[in-house]
Amino acid sequence: MALSRGVRFTANDIWDMPEDGKRYEVVNGELYVTPPPLEAHQKASTNLVGYIWQYAHHRGLGTVYSAPFGVVLDEENGVQPDIVYVSRQRQGFIVERGLEGAPDLVAEVLSPSTQTRDRGVKMRRYAAAGIPHYWIVDPRGRALEAYRLTEQGYELTGTFGPGSTFHPELFPGLEVPIDDLWA
C-alpha cells in the first residue's frame, strides 16, 4: 500500500521507520508499507539464499543478503529486496547500514500484497538503476522467472517450474532444483 498525501519521501527515510516487523520502502518518492511475509515466502527466500550463498561464498565471488537489507538506488528509491547479491567488483557500494548503489542481482519473492509492485514499479526502478539480473520467485505458482537487463529493460531469459532446474547465467555451474525452493 502506497502512502502519499502529497509528501515525497527520500531513500534515506527507510532507516527512520519503526521496527514493527513491517517492511518500508520508498519507490519514486512514494512510501510503501508491507506486512511480514507468509511462511511459503520465507521458505522460498531462505532456500534460494542458501544456494546462492554456498556457491558465491565458496568461490569468493561476492556477498548475498536477505531481507531486511536496505538498498539505496538513488535519492527517491530506497528498497528492501528479498535477496540481494553484490559481486566483489561492487563491494564498494556496501556501507554500514546497507547498500548504496546497484547490486548485481535482486530477487523478489511474490506475496499477495506485493506482486503487482514487484512486477511493475519495482521492476522498472531496478532496470532504471542498472541492476543486471532480476529474479521473481512465485511461491503460489512454484516458479522462478529470470530476467536480464537489456537496453529496452528486462528481458525474460527463462521461466522454471516444478520438476525443472534453474541454471543461473550469473552463476555458471550453479544448479537450483526448483522443487527444493518449497521443501
Secondary structure, DSSP 8 states (H G I E B T S, - for coil): -EE-TT----GGGGGGS--SS-EEEEETTEEEEE----HHHHHHHHHHHHHHHHHHHHHT-EEEEESS-EEEEETTEEE--SEEEEEGGGGGGEETTEEES--SEEEEE--TTTHHHHHTHHHHHHHHHT-SEEEEEETTTTEEEEEEEETTEEEEEEEE-TT-EE--TTSTT--EEGGGGG-
